[in-house]
Amino acid sequence: MTTPYIPSAAEAPPMSLLAEVTHRCPLSCPYCSNPLELVRKSQELSTESWKRVFKEAADLGILQVHFSGGEPMVRPDLPDLIAYAQSLNLYTNLITSGVFLTRDTLKTLDEAGLDHVQLSFQDVIPEEADRLSGFSNVQPRKLEAARLIREAGLPLTLNFVLHKGNIERMPAMFALARKLGAIRVEMANTQYYGWALRNRAALLPSLAQLDAAQDVVNAELARGGLAIDYVTPDYYADRPKPCMGGWGRRFLNISPSGKVLPCHAAETIPGLTFDNVEEKPLKEIWENGQAFRRFRGTEWMPEPCASCDRKEIDWGGCRCQALALTGDACNTDPVCSLSPRHNTILDAIREANEKTELPFIYRHFST
């Protein structure tokens, strides 16, 4: 019999829910973090199911709902979902490519109570944006979307995914963010899961590129006037980051079909049971779901993690990364220099440095 999960006084309910309302998307970015096996439209949760989930999330103590995908705007019920989340006093954030944003669609979302928009950009060079997204003339659509968002008075964050082909254009990315009136910019180095792992050798920057990028970020921080989130790649670190604030501690991800995940890549891990919101209440899944309990806390940790003085700081790093690089999610995250499998990171860096101008494997529904 499984012992019920009893949160300690130091543990809070999850703060954020990432609602992946669809995997459908007009873009086919080769660094997409969606799984290789994408959920079809026929498998997506209904409007009423998502509303029930948001009610359960609010009751659980969640404060924010991030509408993501795929491209969430392909769902015609998106304004209805946002309005319902707002009625529960949930902060609503739309993460979008912007290609479907028009004056009319944005007006509908604004009237529904949307709080914030995160607009993704592939690059500052139009031709490169087209190449990365697999979508013709994508940049003018994004620039118009940004203009409309600011015209509507909605807070705007720009998201850039960084890789070896665009990281040296970070100064121009920051300049674009300031020109478009963004309040925040996220410079996120590619995280190597899903399609990005397939394309890692074509995407992973060199150490010299990352050092130069950090100088750019430092200069922009000193300039001020723009909130900056800079997500570094794990591969050049000596110690891992606390993935999602620690497995099953602060974050919920719900897939388009209703599976509840501790992180967006968790389905890659064999042996985990992912409960579905169509079958169990969200609170029960969060507190006692097998997938959440498997790596929550520190009892699961092998050496050298188990005796490490950082084990309640990094919480063992990333389980999906351990699986992807070592074949076993229970292993020490190989990013850690103390890991007996740290050589897998060094091999990946070496491969990326040796191989340039590689063709991309683009995200698509048929793998």
Secondary structure, 3 states (H helix, E strand, C coil): CCCCCCCCCCCCCCCEEEEECCCCCCCCCCCCCCCCCCCCHHHCCCHHHHHHHHHHHHHHCCCEEEEECCCHHHCCCHHHHHHHHHHCCCEEEEEECCCCCCHHHHHHHHHHCCCEEEEEECCCCHHHHHHHHCCCCHHHHHHHHHHHHHHCCCCEEEEEEECCCCHHHHHHHHHHHHHCCCCEEEEEECCCCHHHHHCHHHHCCCHHHHHHHHHHHHHHHHHCCCEEEEECCHHHCCCCCCHHHCCCCCEEEECCCCEEECCCCHHHCCCCCCCECCCCCHHHHHHHCHHHHHCCCCCCCCCCCCCCCCCCCCCCCCHHHHHHHHCCCCCCCCCCCCCCCCHHHHHHHHHHHHCCCCCCCCCCCCC
